[in-house]
């Protein structure tokens, strides 16, 4: 059984109507068979009643005129008709040309009877004692019925495909709202939860459309709540961390005892690690809440400018970052600005934390129509197997520097959500050492 | 420089206030927008540090209101919201810089100095004044290659004078930029700092215009 409702409807309806038609043809065939039988019988009887006096006359008079008339009559009726005239002793005194020389039946009963292939009508002339039996082969009748049935069957066979076509059209047009609704539902995703238009749905579909609309509404509310929570928790977490860090730094500025100072420094660096970890977890929760895809194409060059500038200003020597945009560099994608900022920030942080200390960091925006950003740093070569593991969550390279092991995983997740990709290579292309992270955005998004 | 800090978080606000004051600036700390509005109406602040989530409103609305009223005071936004969109909104609303929490206090100092310099019309932090080399960003000063140590208050006075070279800066103007509301100002505080600066940098560095104020006289070269 095909799984498409359209195909099932077309098949079922076509099969059903065809069967009904065949039934109707069979019934009308049967009726016409009966009607024809009666009509033939009547003809048989009339022939016998017409022939009997003529035959009696011709036997009495021995005249050939009557015999001639009889033959003429028989031949004029039809090829299936024949007769035998017998006297009261049962001898055949006259028969039509194609009638057998032996009697159709030894003791023909008066009226209608069927013997072998013949339909007989027997009548006796009381005065002369002559008995006539008019016979008609049943083959003739069957032919007539078949001809009749055939006349009805051929147009029917021609109509079956036409019927299927009409049904196909009707079903297709009736299914259009269903297809439209299912198409509507299919376009909905984590990034597109626009409400479904319920107003122009046919009555049967309205409950489904309304249920889907309600479900989408609840889904949107849940996703919004998750995204808002992720954004708000960022705010709620950052403020106390900022307070603690600032207070600690004030303390460092104020205490002169070197022992206490070094301990407060430890607190400061722990707070910074905590801050960074909280930051990454918040990014992860925002990414998992599905913020990455934007519903329109976004120009990401200004975001790149902003993030690179920011990252540079956070460094002790901002000149470490060399930022180059190729002529006609274009970064357009269906990507949320914050998601892209997270990607770039994480790649630069990664280069700062794990590259050679104080080493040069290159950020390049390529002119490739796909949108390419490369972040390259100096530093020792990362072995191939370690490279592959770097984009997994909480996996860190062979390093003693700070980092939660989340940055590259976040970048990779965002890029795979938006149809782009992240390629890591070490040594950096065209060099003998270093590390390069290469981001390719997706044009389609 | 007289700074207005608008921040409702007690711990962070206190630390920032202390830090900015320790750099020799006069800081007033307000925890609500309406207090900040009053303060801005009465004191000619040279810089505002603005938190965005305040108990009586959005910091950005206040910033827009400020800009609409024609105020050109430099504003650095301090916020826990790092969304690019809110940042663009902040810069479009007239913020001069944007610092996402948590931040290093040293970074705050650098941004503060950069914004103040931009408004002083000279974004170059390196100045040469006679035989003095002055790096305002790093607060480093040397006479003929020999470095000189200045206290935070001395720096603040010097910065105030250097921001408008050759202009006469009134004593009260200098006082205002050094002290916050309610601080006890000794009547001769400014005289004391000026005389210490003269002792360290040479007597002719700062001229006294009797009865009016002080000025730094020089062509300031890059």
Contacts between the chains, C-beta under 8 A, distances in Angstrom:
chain1	res1	chain2	res2	distance
A	231	B	81	7.6
A	231	B	83	7.0
A	234	B	80	6.8
A	234	B	81	7.6
A	234	B	82	7.1
A	235	B	53	6.9
A	235	B	80	4.2
A	235	B	81	6.0
A	236	B	80	7.9
A	238	B	80	3.9
A	238	B	100	7.7
A	238	B	101	4.7
A	238	B	102	6.0
A	239	B	9	5.3
A	239	B	12	6.7
A	239	B	80	5.1
A	239	B	101	6.2
A	240	B	9	7.8
A	240	B	11	7.2
A	241	B	101	7.5
A	241	B	102	4.8
A	242	B	9	7.6
A	242	B	12	5.1
A	242	B	80	7.0
A	242	B	101	3.6
A	242	B	102	3.6
A	242	B	103	6.8
A	243	B	9	5.6
A	243	B	10	7.7
A	243	B	11	3.3
A	243	B	12	3.8
A	243	B	15	6.7
A	244	B	11	7.0
A	245	B	102	4.6
A	245	B	103	8.0
A	245	B	104	7.6
A	246	B	11	7.6
A	246	B	12	5.5
A	246	B	15	3.5
A	246	B	16	6.1
A	246	B	19	7.1
A	246	B	102	7.4
A	246	B	103	8.0
A	246	B	105	5.8
A	247	B	11	5.9
A	247	B	12	8.0
A	247	B	14	7.4
A	247	B	15	4.6
A	249	B	15	7.3
A	249	B	19	7.5
A	249	B	104	6.8
A	249	B	105	4.6
A	249	B	106	7.7
A	250	B	15	4.9
A	250	B	18	5.2
A	250	B	19	6.0
A	250	B	22	8.0
A	250	B	105	7.1
A	253	B	19	7.4
A	253	B	22	6.7
A	253	B	105	7.8
A	271	B	102	7.9
A	275	B	102	5.2
A	303	B	84	5.7
A	306	B	84	6.9
A	306	B	87	7.3
A	313	B	107	7.2
A	313	B	110	7.7
A	314	B	107	6.8
A	337	B	84	4.2
A	337	B	85	6.4
A	338	B	82	7.8
A	338	B	83	5.3
A	338	B	84	5.4
A	338	B	85	7.4
A	341	B	84	5.4
